[in-house]
Amino acid sequence: MIKVKKLSAGYGSKTILSEVDISINKGSFTAIIGRNGAGKSTFLKVLCGLIKQFKGAIFINGKDKSEISKNDFAKILAFMPQTVDMSFPFTVKEFLIFGRYPYMNVFKIASQKDYAVVENVLDFMDLQSFSSKRIDELSGGEKQKVLIAQTIVQETDILVFDEPTAHLDIGNQYSILEILKNINEKLSKTIIVTLHDLNAAGEFCQDIVLLDCGRVKNFGTAQDVLNYKDIESTYKTTVVVKTNPISGKPYIIPVRAKNCLGEQT
């Protein structure tokens, strides 16, 4: 569904991504992992059209992204950035209607179909109980669910999320990832997400891309990518990789290094 060829990009004269080649299959749930500054968010910004200047090519459904109009692209891919200003006193339902903008007329007036789509998403996401609540009154976990809902109402085949579990406690983190997995499986959406939690990426995602200094170090299943050699080399730390006895997925345990005297450092 998505093919990236020889992608290089950055900010001004600073190159962040170099010669990135990635293919993402339709209906897959793909995690982009790597250290801070590895290029995860930059990759998403290029893919989603927020960074215009880049080298290489991006193809979506076999068509060069540069040939897709802005409005048509908004019907193909929806993007949830790391931070969204939710300080305005809109209700949840009003906020979700904004996600229907690619389908509105020139006056940006919502139709009955737009409202019907929002109602269906509120039901699917189990948000009806606070659909009339103001978004600036929601908890952190509730806000993330509303942001995810807004990407769904856009009715795109591809959903992209930049650190959707950042700043959430472990319960809300896994709740959000369960929601994304549910969207992936029940709505047949292709999902791309950046994550810092390697174990969460291994548990929930079908494919993993490991970026290191702007290049693809490894790409494949959790078993392929979450091996101790690549993780230690990328993250500059010592780890032990075990197998989760319940899921069978790899589980990474950081290990404190010891100095020559056998003391913990």
Buried (B, 14 or more C-beta within 10 A) or exposed (E): BBBBEEBBBBEEEEBBBBEBEBBBEEBBBBBBBBBEEBBBBBBBBBBBBEBEEBEBEBBBEEEEBEEBEEEEBBBBBBBBBEEBEBEEEBBBBBBBBBBBBBBBEEEEEBEEEBBEBBBEBBEBBEBEEBBEBBBEEBEEBBBBBBBBBBBBBBBBBBBBBBBBBBEBEEEBBBBBBEBBBEBBEEBEBBBBBBBBBBBBBBBBBBBBBBBBBBBBBBBEBBBBBBBBEBBBBBBEBBBEBEEEEEEEBBBBEEEEEEEEEEEEE
